Amino acid sequence: MILKLTIENYLVFSNEIEIDLEADMRSKKLSSNVHSFNNINILKTSVLYGQNNVGKTCLVKAIKQIKAIILNEKFNIHSHLFKKSPITTMSITFLDTNKIYSYQFKYDCQKEEFIFESLNEIVKDEFANKKSILIFKRDYQNNIFSYPMDQRLETLLPVLSQNNILIYLVDSSKFKSLDQTKKIMKHFASKIDIVSMNNMNLENTIRLLKNENNFQKKISSFIQNADLYMTDYFYNKGDLNITTNDKSDEDILNIPEHFIDRIRLTSVYNGIEVPSIFFDSTGTKKIAALAGYVVEALEKGRIIIVDELDSGIHFKLTRAIVAMFNNELNNSAQALFTVHDINLLDCKKLFRKEQVFFLDKDEDGVFTYSLGDFTAADGIRDTTDIIEKYKKGLLGAIPNPQLMNTLLDIKLMNKDESHET
């Protein structure tokens, strides 16, 4: 689970922004929304609001870059366009293998080098006091290199390349502590799924449906319970009658396998089996694509990041998906969503205040804050109608469109053109 995320000098984020997913247990309301472990309380879900083009998708991209770096996959980090410094800083605090870790790096986007990297274990005692235990640090800016658990490795740190992170620069099998660190970091990153509702694909759902396991029934159950008037949904492994339009056998062989897989996805309505790709709506296909990620997250304790969860999906279904993760039956999965749907702004039945985040911007740049930052003195209580407050602009992070001016400009230009003719 993710406990905290900070980003600085990345894409639209000039100054540091922070998403803190530690629950404030001074309030016991909706305690099922919190996963508690060793005196640390982590929010199972969070939603992020903000106007268009303010940075919600950029935040999702940042998590994607962190995942790629930890898994030694291709990544693409760009510093803020209008900031002179090429140094991007990112950090993520997470729970994995029953311990809390904080990982941070600084990346020079011009030189394509990691100029700083550190990993710490965070321990919290019964009195809520936190202690940070250093596992390793590589600081090329200040010439500080430390690996307390292995003196041999510590002596190597200053001469290692900066083109990758530590766990991939040496043969970890030769250093027991580093090998364990590598396993922990990779285990955490490999559990993160990042999807966009505006660019969904069905590959994950297809993969789960193709395997002979209980996921087939669980995905079908999810789709049926989404109230789509569908009685079943499955991957058809039988023969398909594909119209070839007089294509040669060689042309048929050129049909991509992923397209054949999509044709095999079958929806059942009133006992009649039909190809989902031809008969289901775009929204239904999005739900089917999301189903695999949701079911697998809840089954295996994964982390799912969904950009624009409410895109093309009914508001009652988005509420139901959030409620699944908040439920007390979920004790290991976590979900983070970016949304616009104000129907989710419900702190009476759905969210604790600190689960709701906002992204906004002013002349100094983009910044983030939580609904939990507002107090009773600000007129925000658990019983407050949050939707009305947000609609009135009292919580910020809301656009102020002036499209009527465009209509006036159109009419004035048309009037001027008519006079000229």
C-alpha positions in Angstrom: 0.0 0.0 0.0 1.1 3.6 -0.7 1.4 5.7 2.4 2.8 9.0 0.9 3.8 10.4 -2.4 5.8 13.6 -3.1 6.8 15.1 -6.5 8.8 18.1 -7.4 9.9 19.7 -10.7 8.0 17.2 -12.8 5.8 18.2 -15.8 3.3 20.7 -14.4 4.6 20.4 -10.8 7.1 23.1 -10.2 7.0 23.1 -6.4 6.7 20.0 -4.3 3.3 18.4 -4.0 2.4 15.8 -1.5 -0.4 13.1 -1.3 -0.5 11.8 2.3 -2.5 8.6 2.6 -2.1 8.1 6.4 -5.5 8.3 8.1 -6.2 10.7 10.9 -7.5 8.3 13.6 -8.7 11.1 15.8 -11.9 10.5 13.9 -13.3 7.0 14.2 -16.0 7.6 11.6 -15.9 5.1 8.6 -13.0 3.2 10.3 -13.5 0.4 7.7 -12.0 2.8 5.2 -8.6 2.4 7.0 -6.1 -0.4 7.0 -4.3 -0.5 10.3 -0.9 -2.1 10.8 1.6 -1.7 13.6 0.2 1.7 14.7 0.2 3.0 11.1 -3.2 3.6 9.5 -3.4 3.7 5.7 -6.4 4.9 3.7 -7.7 2.2 1.5 -8.9 4.7 -1.2 -8.5 8.3 -2.1 -10.0 10.5 -4.8 -8.4 13.5 -6.5 -10.4 16.4 -7.8 -9.3 19.3 -9.9 -10.1 21.3 -13.0 -8.9 20.2 -16.4 -5.2 20.6 -17.3 -4.2 21.1 -13.7 -2.1 18.0 -13.2 -4.3 15.0 -12.2 -3.0 12.9 -15.1 0.5 14.1 -14.4 0.3 12.7 -10.9 -0.7 9.3 -12.3 2.2 9.5 -14.7 4.6 10.2 -11.9 3.5 7.0 -10.1 3.9 5.2 -13.4 7.5 6.5 -13.7 8.4 5.4 -10.2 7.0 1.9 -10.9 9.0 1.7 -14.1 12.3 2.8 -12.4 11.9 0.3 -9.6 11.2 -2.5 -12.1 14.1 -1.5 -14.4 11.7 -0.7 -17.2 11.8 2.1 -19.7 10.9 5.5 -18.1 10.5 9.0 -19.3 10.9 11.8 -16.8 10.7 15.5 -17.8 11.4 18.4 -15.5 9.1 21.4 -15.3 9.0 23.2 -18.6 9.6 26.7 -17.2 11.9 25.9 -14.4 15.7 26.2 -14.9 16.6 23.3 -12.8 16.7 19.9 -14.6 16.5 18.0 -11.3 13.2 16.1 -10.7 12.6 14.7 -7.2 10.2 11.9 -6.3 9.6 9.9 -3.2 7.2 7.2 -2.2 6.5 5.7 1.2 4.9 2.3 1.1 3.9 -0.8 3.2 5.2 -4.1 1.9 6.3 -7.4 3.6 4.8 -6.0 6.8 7.2 -3.1 7.0 7.1 0.6 6.0 9.7 1.9 3.6 10.4 5.4 2.2 12.2 5.5 -1.1 13.4 8.8 -2.7 15.5 9.7 -5.8 16.6 12.8 -7.6 17.0 12.5 -11.4 18.9 14.9 -13.6 16.8 15.0 -16.8 19.6 16.7 -18.8 22.4 14.3 -17.9 20.0 11.3 -17.5 21.6 10.4 -14.2 20.4 9.6 -10.7 22.2 12.1 -8.5 20.5 11.1 -5.3 18.9 7.9 -4.0 17.9 6.7 -0.5 15.8 4.0 1.2 14.7 4.1 4.8 12.6 1.8 7.0 10.0 3.7 9.0 9.1 2.4 12.4 6.3 3.8 14.5 6.0 2.9 18.2 2.9 2.6 20.4 3.1 6.4 21.2 2.9 7.3 17.4 6.5 8.3 17.4 8.2 7.6 14.0 11.8 6.5 13.6 13.6 6.4 10.3 16.3 3.7 9.9 18.7 4.3 6.9 19.1 1.3 4.6 21.2 3.1 2.0 22.0 6.5 0.6 23.8 7.7 -2.6 24.2 11.5 -2.6 26.4 12.6 -5.4 25.6 16.3 -4.8 27.1 16.2 -1.2 29.4 13.2 -1.7 27.6 11.2 1.0 27.4 7.4 0.6 26.2 5.0 3.2 25.1 1.4 3.5 25.2 0.6 7.2 24.2 -3.1 6.8 27.2 -4.0 4.5 30.5 -2.2 4.7 31.8 -3.9 1.5 28.9 -2.5 -0.5 29.3 1.0 1.1 32.8 1.2 -0.2 31.5 0.5 -3.8 28.8 3.2 -3.8 31.0 6.2 -4.8 32.3 4.5 -7.9 29.0 3.1 -9.2 27.4 4.4 -12.3 24.6 7.0 -12.0 22.6 5.7 -15.0 20.4 3.4 -12.9 19.3 2.9 -9.3 21.4 0.9 -6.9 19.6 -2.5 -7.0 20.5 -2.8 -10.7 24.1 -1.6 -10.6 25.7 -4.5 -8.8 25.1 -8.3 -8.7 22.7 -8.3 -5.7 23.2 -12.1 -5.2 26.7 -11.2 -3.9 25.2 -9.0 -1.2 22.5 -10.6 0.9 21.0 -7.3 2.4 20.8 -5.7 -1.1 19.2 -8.8 -2.6 16.5 -8.6 0.1 16.1 -4.9 -0.6 15.7 -5.5 -4.3 13.0 -8.2 -3.7 11.1 -5.8 -1.4 11.2 -2.9 -3.8 10.3 -5.0 -6.9 7.5 -6.8 -5.0 5.9 -3.5 -4.1 6.2 -2.0 -7.6 5.0 -5.1 -9.3 1.7 -4.9 -7.4 0.8 -1.5 -8.9 -1.7 -1.4 -11.8 -2.2 2.0 -13.6 -5.1 2.4 -16.0 -6.8 5.3 -17.8 -10.5 5.1 -18.4 -10.0 7.1 -21.6 -7.5 4.6 -23.0 -8.7 1.2 -21.6 -7.7 -2.1 -23.0 -9.1 -5.5 -22.3 -5.8 -7.4 -22.2 -5.8 -7.9 -18.4 -9.4 -9.1 -18.3 -8.8 -11.4 -21.3 -5.7 -12.8 -19.5 -7.7 -13.7 -16.4 -10.6 -15.1 -18.4 -8.4 -17.3 -20.5 -7.0 -19.1 -17.4 -8.9 -21.9 -15.9 -9.4 -20.5 -12.4 -12.0 -18.8 -10.2 -11.2 -15.4 -11.7 -13.5 -16.2 -14.6 -16.5 -16.5 -12.3 -15.5 -13.5 -10.2 -15.1 -11.2 -13.3 -18.4 -12.5 -14.7 -20.0 -11.8 -11.3 -18.6 -8.3 -11.2 -20.0 -7.5 -14.7 -23.4 -9.0 -13.9 -23.7 -7.2 -10.6 -22.9 -4.0 -12.3 -26.5 -4.2 -13.5 -25.7 -4.2 -17.3 -28.7 -6.5 -18.1 -26.1 -9.2 -18.9 -26.4 -12.8 -17.6 -22.9 -13.9 -18.4 -19.5 -12.8 -19.8 -16.8 -15.2 -20.8 -13.9 -15.9 -23.1 -15.0 -18.2 -25.9 -12.4 -20.8 -26.6 -14.4 -22.6 -29.3 -14.4 -22.2 -33.1 -15.3 -18.7 -34.4 -17.2 -18.0 -37.6 -15.2 -15.0 -38.9 -16.5 -13.4 -42.1 -13.4 -13.1 -44.3 -14.9 -11.0 -47.1 -13.2 -13.2 -49.7 -9.8 -12.6 -48.1 -7.1 -15.2 -48.9 -6.0 -17.6 -46.2 -2.7 -15.7 -46.0 -4.6 -12.5 -45.1 -6.6 -14.3 -42.4 -3.3 -15.3 -40.8 -2.3 -11.7 -40.6 -5.2 -10.8 -38.2 -3.6 -9.8 -34.9 -4.0 -12.2 -32.1 -5.2 -9.5 -29.7 -8.0 -8.7 -32.1 -9.0 -12.4 -32.2 -8.9 -12.4 -28.4 -11.3 -9.4 -28.3 -13.7 -11.1 -30.7 -13.7 -14.2 -28.4 -15.1 -12.1 -25.5 -18.7 -13.1 -25.3 -21.7 -11.4 -23.6 -24.9 -13.3 -22.9 -28.2 -11.6 -23.0 -31.4 -13.6 -22.2 -29.5 -16.8 -23.1 -28.2 -15.5 -26.4 -24.4 -15.3 -26.9 -23.1 -12.3 -28.8 -19.5 -11.0 -29.5 -18.9 -8.2 -27.0 -16.9 -6.2 -29.4 -19.9 -5.7 -31.7 -22.8 -5.6 -29.3 -21.7 -3.9 -26.1 -21.6 -0.2 -25.6 -18.4 1.7 -25.0 -19.3 2.1 -21.3 -19.9 -1.7 -20.9 -16.5 -2.4 -22.5 -14.8 0.0 -20.1 -16.5 -1.8 -17.2 -15.4 -5.2 -18.6 -11.8 -3.9 -18.9 -11.8 -2.4 -15.4 -13.4 -5.6 -14.0 -10.1 -7.6 -14.3 -8.1 -5.0 -12.5 -10.6 -4.5 -9.6 -11.2 -8.3 -9.1 -7.4 -9.0 -9.1 -6.6 -6.1 -6.8 -9.2 -7.3 -4.2 -8.2 -10.9 -4.6 -4.4 -10.4 -4.4 -4.0 -7.2 -2.4 -2.8 -5.1 -5.3 -2.8 -1.3 -5.8 -4.9 0.1 -8.6 -4.5 3.7 -9.9 -7.3 4.8 -12.2 -7.3 8.0 -14.1 -10.8 9.5 -14.6 -12.7 6.6 -13.0 -16.0 8.3 -13.8 -15.4 8.6 -17.6 -18.2 6.8 -19.4 -19.5 5.1 -16.2 -22.7 5.8 -14.3 -22.1 7.6 -11.0 -23.8 4.8 -9.0 -21.4 2.3 -10.4 -18.3 4.5 -9.5 -19.7 4.8 -5.9 -20.1 1.0 -5.8 -16.5 0.4 -6.9 -15.2 2.8 -4.3 -17.3 1.1 -1.7 -15.8 -2.3 -2.5 -12.4 -1.1 -1.6 -13.6 0.8 1.5 -15.4 -2.3 2.8 -14.1 -4.0 5.9 -13.8 -7.3 3.9 -11.0 -5.6 2.0 -7.8 -5.8 4.2 -5.0 -5.5 1.6 -6.0 -3.7 -1.6 -5.8 0.0 -2.3 -7.2 2.2 -4.9 -6.5 5.8 -6.0 -8.8 7.6 -8.4 -8.8 10.9 -10.3 -12.4 12.1 -10.9 -14.7 14.9 -11.8 -17.9 13.4 -10.6 -19.2 15.5 -7.6 -21.5 12.7 -6.6 -18.5 11.0 -5.0 -18.1 14.0 -2.6 -19.9 12.2 0.2 -18.3 12.3 3.6 -21.4 11.0 5.3 -21.4 7.5 3.9 -18.5 7.1 1.4 -15.3 8.9 2.4 -13.4 10.2 5.4 -12.4 13.8 4.9 -8.7 13.0 4.5 -9.5 10.6 1.6 -10.5 13.5 -0.6 -7.7 15.5 -2.3 -7.8 18.5 -4.6 -5.3 19.9 -7.1 -5.4 23.6 -7.8 -3.1 26.2 -9.2 -2.3 29.9 -8.8 0.3 32.3 -10.0 3.0 30.3 -8.1 2.1 27.0 -9.6 0.1 23.8 -8.9 -0.5 22.7 -5.3 -2.5 20.0 -3.5 -4.5 19.8 -0.3 -7.0 17.5 1.4 -10.5 18.0 2.5 -9.1 17.0 5.9 -7.2 20.3 5.9 -10.5 22.1 6.4 -11.8 22.4 9.9 -15.2 23.1 11.6 -14.0 26.8 11.8 -14.0 26.7 7.9 -17.5 25.4 8.0 -16.5 21.8 7.0 -17.8 19.0 9.2 -18.6 15.4 8.6 -22.2 16.4 8.3 -21.6 19.2 5.9 -23.0 19.1 2.4 -19.6 18.9 0.7 -21.1 18.9 -2.8 -22.8 22.3 -2.4 -19.6 23.7 -0.9 -17.6 22.5 -3.9 -20.1 23.7 -6.4 -20.0 27.2 -4.9 -16.2 27.2 -5.2 -15.7 27.3 -1.4 -13.2 24.4 -1.6 -11.3 25.6 -4.6 -10.0 23.4 -7.4 -12.9 24.3 -9.7 -12.8 26.0 -13.1 -14.5 29.3 -13.9 -15.4 29.0 -17.6 -16.2 32.1 -19.5 -17.5 30.5 -22.7 -20.3 33.1 -23.1 -17.5 35.4 -24.2 -16.8 33.1 -27.0 -20.4 33.2 -28.2 -20.3 37.0 -28.1 -17.0 37.0 -30.1 -18.6 34.7 -32.7 -21.6 36.9 -33.1 -19.6 40.1 -33.2 -17.2 38.6 -35.8 -20.2 37.5 -37.9 -21.7 40.9 -37.7 -18.5 42.6 -38.8 -18.1 40.2 -41.7 -21.7 40.9 -42.9 -21.0 44.6 -42.8 -17.9 44.2 -44.9 -19.8 42.3 -47.6 
